[in-house]
Amino acid sequence: KQWYQRRVRGLPLDKQTMTIPIIASLGIMFTVYTENSIRPLHEVLQQQVHASVCSYSKLTQTFNTQQVRTWLLDHMHANPFTSKRCLMHGKTVYQKPGRPLRRSSDISIENGSTNTLTRCRVTVNDHETPKERRLLAMQYVSRQISVLSPETLLNHRVHVTHCNDASIYLLSSMKCISVKQCSRTTLVTGPISGTLYLTGCINMRIICIARRVVLRNCHSCRLYLLTPTRPLLLAGCNDITLAPYNTFYRGLDGHLSHANFGVKKNLWDRPASPMCKEGDNNKVFQKLPPENFHLFSIPFNTEGTTTGLVNQLPREYEESTTRARDRVNKWYDSVQKCELSETQTAQLAATLQARFHDWLETTGNHKEIESLIRLREKS
């Protein structure tokens, strides 16, 4: 307001001044990144090396407007903390070459040694950003299982984009996760101290612990949640299925402590949808029927002491898992009572294995088994 009033009075630009509060208000638009740390704009301009350039007066505590504008133009650069910059200039954690992209709007990374383009890529920006701004970016993970070490993910922001037909395991304590334009993918996460944000996702299975969960423009997604706040379903969401968190891994208790995350309160079944009219909720979301609820098993071992679910399941879901477990135990007891010979036992095992392979082929789960085998061979 002060700047505007002086311009109205016709004061030349090179004579105009800006007070420290005005400079501080510019900090809303500009972030100063210096010496591997983030500083407020007005504090940086008061440093001796910059104060002289901006004609700072300690007596009036003002800066010359023209000099401040020139300084900003000279030091202005693109935001170094975006996922696009991380993908282009970050340290590569994993990448897999693929065919050139068909759409010009897709983000592509050029391989320095060949002329092909890299589709699947996972990068981090740890080498050029402070701890509070660390980011892991993942794009175009397709038809494979992606497992990242807890140390790589710890206290990071995570961006996942354009992944399809994949299984992604992010088992660590993270600040926030953004998932965009993904489809037919299973995402399993550790505790998220901030927000899980999904936008433009189709046919996703999300198993996560997050302080907040937000969805926009998502269709036919199933979420198994442990969250102390109501999930928020924004415009464009439909056919969203909600269920309680249904898995664990050995390091989960340690990650919960690190994120200072409590597990007693879980509002997974109380979503808020501002776009819903009263009585129309079924078009947007529904709770998973208990008979369709199953525990999810992490297909590999991790370090830690957790041996079971950290959250208490609602009674109807607990009873459903108990009935499923009882059916399996009853089948084993029936087999033992038959007192089969070694030949009959071998025939039964062969029949079960053949039926299991048929089921894998029918459901498409054989691809995940093959990915697990390749993952084990690499490790």
N, C-alpha and C positions, 0 to 999 in steps of 0.2 A: 504494500500500500504506500509506504514512504517513497519507494523507487518510482511508482507511478505518479504520485503527486508532484515530485520534482521534475519529471518529464513534461507534465502538463504545464508547469510554470515556464517551460522553454529553456531550462538549464542545459547547456551543451553536454553531450555524452561524456566527454573527457573530463568534465568538472563534477559529474555526479559521483556520489559516494554511496557505499552500502555498509550498513552496520552489521555487527556480528550476528544478531538474531536473524537478519535477512539471509546471511550466508548459511547459517544453520538450517534454515528452512529449505535451502537448495539441496541439502543432504538427503531429502526425500527422493530426489531424482538422480543424484550422483553418489556413487560409492567410491571412496578413495582406498585403493589397495597399494600399500607401500611397505617395503621391508618384510614381506611375507605376513602382513597383518592388515586388518581393515580399520581405518581411522575415520572419525568424523571430519567432514570437509572444513569446517571453521577452525578446527585444531591444526590441521595441516597447513592452512593458509597463514596461521599465526607463527609458524616456525620461521626462523630467521632467513633461511635460504629462499623461502617463497614469499615472505612478508615484504621484502624489499622489491620484488618483482611486481607485486600487487599494490604497491604504495600504501602499505598499512601504517596508520597513525596510532601510536599508543595513547596519545593525548585524547583524541576523539574516538578511538576504537572503531575506525572506519577504514574501508578499502575503496580504492578507485574503481568505479564500475567498469570502465573501459579495460583496465589492466586485468581485472578478474575475468572478464569475458575472454580476453586473449589467452590468459593462463589456462582456462578451461578448454579452449579449442586446441591448444598445444598439447595438452595432456590427456585428451579424451581418446579412449580406445573401446573396442567391443568388449562386452561383458565376458570375462574369462571363466565364469562359473557355469556356463550353459552346457547342456548335454551335447549340443552340436559341436562346440569347441572341444569337449572332452573326447568325443568320437574321432575328431580330426587330428588332435594334437596330444591326446592323453597317452599314458603308458598302457600298452596292450597286455591284457591278461589272457585273452584267447581270441583267435580269429580263424575263420575257415573260408578259403576262397570259393567263389561261386561265379555263375554266369553274370554278365552285365545286366544292370537293372533296366526294366522296360519303361518305367515312368520317370520323367525328368524331375518330378517333385520329390522322389525318394532321395534320402541321404546316402551318398556313396563315398567310400574311402578308397583312394587309389593306391595300389600296391607299388612300392618303389622299385621292386626288382622286375616286375612284369607289367604288361599292359592290361591285365585283367582287373576286375573290381572285386573287392572283398565284401561279401554279404554279411555273414555272421561275424560279429565283432563285439568284444567286451573290453572296455577300457576304464582306467581310473585316472584322476587328475591329482593324485597325492603329491607328485613331485613339484607342482607349481601353485598350490593353494594352501591356505592355513587349515588347521584341523577342523574348524567349525564349518568349512566350505567343501569338504571332501565329497566327491561325487563318483559313483560308478554308473556307467552307461552301458546298456546292453541292447543290441538291435539285431533283427533278422535271425534269431535263434529258431531253427526249423527242423522238425523231424529228428530230434535228439534229446538227450537228457543233459541238462546243464547244472553242475554242482560247483559252487564256489566256497572256498574255505572261510570259516568264521572270521579269521584275522583279516582277510581281504575286505569283508563287508562291515566290520565293526565301526559303529558311529558314522556310517556313510549315508548320504542321500542316494537313492537308487532310481534310475530312469530305465524302464523297459518298454521298448517300442517295436512294433511290426514283427512280433513273434507268432508262430503258428505251428500247430501239431507238435508241441514240445512239452517237456516236463522240466520245470525250473525250481531248484531248491536253494533258497536264500536263508540258511539256518544260522542267524546271528542276530545281535541287537543292532538295529538300524534307526536312523532319525526319521526317514519318511520314504515312501515308495510311490512312484508315479508309473502307471501302466497305461499305455496308449496304443490303440489300433492293433490289438492282439486278438487271436481267435484260436479255438480248439486247443487250449493250453492249460496245463495244470501248474499253478503257482503255489508253493508252500513256503511260508516265511516264519522267521523267529519273531520276537517282540519288536514292534515298531513304536518308538516313543512319541511319534507325531501322527501323521495322516497317511492312510492308504487311499490313493486317488485313482480311480479307474474311469477312463473315458474312451468311447468308441470301441468297446470290446464285445465279442460275440462268442457264445458257447465256451465260456471260461469256467474252470473250477478253481476257486480261490480258498486256501486254507491258511488263515492268518490270525495273529494276535496284534491288534492295533488300538491305539488310543482313540482314533477317529477313522471312520470309513465313509468315503464319499464316492458315489457313482453318477456318471452323466452319459447319456446316449449308449447305454449298455443293454444287450438283449440276450436272453436265454443263458444267463450266468447263474452258477450255483456257488454260494459263499458259506463256508464253515467258519464262524467268527467267535472270537473272544474279545469283546470290546466293552469298556465301561460307559460309552456314550452311544446314543441312538444312531444307527446307520442312516446316512442321508442319501436319499434317492432323488436326484434332480431331473430336469427335463430330459425326455427321450428314453427313459428306462422302461422296460417291460419284460415280463416273464422272468423276474428275479426270484430265485429260490434261496431261502435262508435256513441255516441249521447251526447248531452249536459246534464249537471247535472239537475236532475228532482225532487228533494225533499228538504225538510227543516225540522228542529225540533226547538223547542222553544229556546234552548240554543246555537244555531248556531252562532249568532252574537257575543256573548261573547267568544266563542272558536276561531272565526276568529281573533278577536282582540288579544287574547292571543298568537296565532301563528303568528301574524303580517302578515296576509295573505290578499292580495287584490283580489277583485272579478271582476274588470273591464276587465281584459285581460283573455281570454279563448281560448286556441289553441287546443281544443279537436278534431277538424276536420282537423288538419294538422300533421298527424303522420309521423315519420321518420322511414324508414325501410331499413337499409343498404343492406339487402339480396335481395331487390326487384330490378328487372330491369325495365327500363322505359316501361310503358304500361302493366306491370304485377301486378299492385297494387291491382286490384280487386280480385286476388287470395288470397291475404293476408288480406285485410281489406276493409270495405265499410261503408258508413254512413247509419244510420238507416233511412228508409223512414219516412217522417213526419207523414203519416197516421198511422204508427205503434207506434208513440211516445205517451206515457201517463205519467202523473205525478204519482209519487210514494208516498203513504201515510204511514208515520211511524205509526204502529198500537198501540202506547201507548203514554202517555203524559210525557213530560219532563219540567223542570223548565226553564224559560227564557222569552224573549220578542219577539222573531222572529215569524212573522205571515205569511210569504210568502217566495217565492224564493228569494235568495240573488243575483242571477245572471240573466242577461237579456238573454232570449231565442232568437235564430235567428228567423227572421220573419216567415218563413214557419212552424216552430215548434210552435210558438205562435199562429198562425192561426189554426193549427191542434187542439190544446188544447181548443181554443175558440169554434171551431165547435163541439167538443165532449161535451163541457159544454152546448152549445145551444141545442143539441139534447136531453140531459137530461131535460133541462128546458121546451122544447117543449112537451116532453112526460108528464110531470107533469101538464102542462097547459091543455093538451088534456083530461087527467083524470078528472080534475076539471070541465071542460066544459060539461062532460057527466052527471054530477049531479047524480052519482050512489047512490042507497039506501044503508043502512047499511049492508044488506045481500049481495048485489052485491060487495060492498067494501071489505067485509070479504072474498068472493069468489076470488076476484082479488088478494088480499094479499096472500091467500093460494096458488093460482096458481103460483104467482111470487116466493114464498118461495120454492115451489116444484121444479120449474125450476132452482132456485139458488142452491139447494142441488144437483140436477142432474149435474149442471156445476161444482160444487166442486168435486164431485166424478169422473167426466170425466177427469178433469185437474189434479187431485191429490192435489188440494189446501185445501181439508178438513183436511189434516194432519197439515197444518199450523194453521188452525182455532182451532183444538184440542190443539195444543201446546200453543196458546195464552190463551185458557181457563185455562189450567194447570198453566201457568205463572201467570195469574191473581189470581188464588186460592192460590198460594204460597205467593204472595205479600200481 
